[in-house]
Amino acid sequence: MCTCPNCNSKVTRVHDYRIQRIKDIPLFFKHTFIILKKRIYRCNACGKNFMNI
C-alpha cells in the first residue's frame, strides 16, 4: 500500500510493471546488469498513474 503523490489517498491497485536493465561494472570479465522491476500504481480517487520508488 502506498500514497498517491497527487491527492494523498491510499492506493493498493497495481496498474503495470516495467522492467529496467541497468548496466553495472564487469564481474569476472563478463557484462553485468541489474534488473529492476518497477511497479506502477493507478489511483482510484484521481485516476493518475505513478511509480513508487
N, CA and C of each residue as an Amber inpcrd file, in Angstrom:
protein
   159
   0.8470000  -1.1710000   0.0000000   0.0000000   0.0000000   0.0000000
   0.8980000   1.2410000   0.0000000   0.5540000   2.2190000  -0.8090000
   1.3240000   3.4570000  -0.8680000   0.3610000   4.6410000  -0.9910000
   0.9150000   5.8420000  -1.0070000   0.1230000   7.0590000  -1.0400000
   0.2890000   7.7490000  -2.3850000  -0.8050000   8.2080000  -2.9590000
  -0.7850000   8.9280000  -4.2360000  -0.1270000  10.2940000  -4.0200000
   0.8640000  10.6510000  -4.8430000   1.5110000  11.9610000  -4.6840000
   0.6200000  13.1200000  -5.1260000  -0.4390000  12.8480000  -5.8680000
  -1.3110000  13.9000000  -6.3790000  -2.4100000  14.2730000  -5.3770000
  -3.0880000  13.2610000  -4.8060000  -4.2270000  13.5490000  -3.9300000
  -4.0620000  12.9920000  -2.5160000  -2.9480000  12.3220000  -2.2180000
  -2.6260000  11.7710000  -0.8950000  -3.6120000  10.7140000  -0.4110000
  -4.2640000   9.9930000  -1.2960000  -5.1430000   8.9000000  -0.8870000
  -4.3420000   7.5960000  -0.9110000  -4.7900000   6.6000000  -0.1650000
  -4.1290000   5.2940000  -0.1030000  -4.4540000   4.4930000  -1.3580000
  -3.4250000   3.8790000  -1.9450000  -3.5770000   3.1520000  -3.2060000
  -3.0330000   1.7340000  -3.0320000  -3.8030000   0.7520000  -3.4770000
  -3.3590000  -0.6420000  -3.4560000  -3.3830000  -1.2690000  -4.8460000
  -3.9690000  -0.6050000  -5.8160000  -4.1470000  -1.1730000  -7.1540000
  -2.8820000  -1.0040000  -7.9980000  -2.3390000  -2.1080000  -8.4760000
  -1.1690000  -2.0830000  -9.3510000  -1.6580000  -2.0000000 -10.7870000
  -1.1500000  -1.0140000 -11.5220000  -1.5630000  -0.8100000 -12.9090000
  -0.6910000  -1.6070000 -13.8780000   0.6290000  -1.6130000 -13.6320000
   1.5480000  -2.2290000 -14.5890000   2.8860000  -2.4670000 -13.9060000
   3.7280000  -3.2730000 -14.5650000   5.1120000  -3.4640000 -14.1420000
   6.0090000  -3.0820000 -15.3060000   7.1470000  -2.4880000 -15.0050000
   8.1480000  -2.1510000 -16.0270000   9.4750000  -2.7500000 -15.6130000
  10.1790000  -3.2970000 -16.5610000  11.4970000  -3.8720000 -16.3240000
  12.5410000  -2.8880000 -16.8390000  13.5240000  -2.5570000 -15.9870000
  14.6090000  -1.6720000 -16.3910000  15.9150000  -2.4000000 -16.1650000
  16.7500000  -2.4660000 -17.2060000  18.0680000  -3.0830000 -17.1010000
  19.0990000  -1.9870000 -16.9300000  19.8800000  -2.0800000 -15.8660000
  20.9160000  -1.0910000 -15.5630000  22.2640000  -1.7780000 -15.7040000
  23.1290000  -1.1880000 -16.5330000  24.4390000  -1.7820000 -16.7640000
  25.3420000  -1.5030000 -15.5710000  25.9960000  -2.5530000 -15.0730000
  26.8710000  -2.4550000 -13.9160000  28.3120000  -2.7060000 -14.3660000
  29.2450000  -2.6400000 -13.4320000  30.6410000  -2.8840000 -13.7730000
  30.8280000  -4.3660000 -14.0980000  31.7920000  -4.6900000 -14.9610000
  32.0150000  -6.0960000 -15.3170000  32.4520000  -6.9240000 -14.1040000
  31.9700000  -8.1460000 -14.0700000  32.3090000  -9.0710000 -12.9950000
  32.9180000 -10.3060000 -13.6260000  34.1610000 -10.5990000 -13.3120000
  34.9110000 -11.7060000 -13.9050000  34.9160000 -11.6010000 -15.4280000
  35.1220000 -10.3730000 -15.9340000  35.2260000 -10.0730000 -17.3640000
  33.9580000 -10.3850000 -18.1470000  32.8150000 -10.3650000 -17.4790000
  31.5270000 -10.5800000 -18.1430000  30.6460000  -9.3650000 -17.9120000
  29.7680000  -9.0910000 -18.8810000  28.8300000  -7.9910000 -18.7510000
  27.8800000  -8.2870000 -17.5920000  27.6230000  -7.2700000 -16.8010000
  26.7560000  -7.4330000 -15.6400000  25.6350000  -6.4070000 -15.7050000
  24.4090000  -6.8510000 -15.4660000  23.2440000  -5.9750000 -15.4690000
  22.4760000  -6.1650000 -14.1690000  21.9150000  -5.0700000 -13.6810000
  20.9800000  -5.1190000 -12.5650000  19.5940000  -4.9930000 -13.1760000
  18.7110000  -5.9250000 -12.8590000  17.3550000  -5.8910000 -13.4000000
  16.4300000  -5.3770000 -12.3130000  15.7940000  -4.2390000 -12.6000000
  14.9230000  -3.5680000 -11.6490000  13.4870000  -3.6760000 -12.1400000
  12.6210000  -4.2410000 -11.3140000  11.2050000  -4.3810000 -11.6680000
  10.4420000  -3.2530000 -10.9780000   9.9710000  -2.2920000 -11.7660000
   9.2590000  -1.1430000 -11.2340000   7.7610000  -1.4160000 -11.2190000
   7.1050000  -0.9880000 -10.1690000   5.6650000  -1.1820000 -10.0200000
   4.9710000   0.1610000 -10.2330000   4.0110000   0.1940000 -11.1460000
   3.2730000   1.4180000 -11.4470000   1.8590000   1.2590000 -10.9040000
   1.4490000   2.2240000 -10.0770000   0.1340000   2.1920000  -9.4340000
  -0.8400000   3.1060000 -10.1600000  -2.1250000   2.8360000  -9.9880000
  -3.1810000   3.6990000 -10.5110000  -4.0800000   4.0810000  -9.3430000
  -4.2510000   5.3890000  -9.1430000  -5.0530000   5.9070000  -8.0440000
  -6.5420000   5.7840000  -8.3810000  -7.3260000   5.2640000  -7.4430000
  -8.7650000   5.1320000  -7.6460000  -9.4760000   6.4750000  -7.5150000
  -8.9400000   7.3720000  -6.6960000  -9.5990000   8.6500000  -6.4380000
  -9.4230000   9.6470000  -7.5910000  -8.1710000   9.8420000  -8.0580000
  -7.9320000  10.8660000  -9.0820000  -7.6300000  10.2860000 -10.4570000
  -7.3430000   8.9810000 -10.5550000  -7.1140000   8.3420000 -11.8540000
  -5.7090000   8.4990000 -12.3910000  -4.7950000   9.0560000 -11.6260000
  -3.4080000   9.2410000 -12.0910000  -2.5890000   7.9700000 -11.9080000
  -1.6300000   7.7680000 -12.8220000  -0.6610000   6.6880000 -12.7080000
   0.6130000   7.2610000 -12.1140000   1.2560000   6.4900000 -11.2140000
   2.5050000   6.9500000 -10.6290000   3.3410000   5.7460000 -10.2300000
   4.6260000   6.0000000 -10.0000000   5.5650000   4.9600000  -9.6400000
   6.0480000   5.2260000  -8.2180000   6.0300000   4.2090000  -7.3850000
   6.5060000   4.3350000  -6.0200000   7.9220000   3.7880000  -5.9770000
   8.9020000   4.6400000  -5.7280000  10.3110000   4.2300000  -5.7610000
  10.7950000   3.9020000  -4.3790000
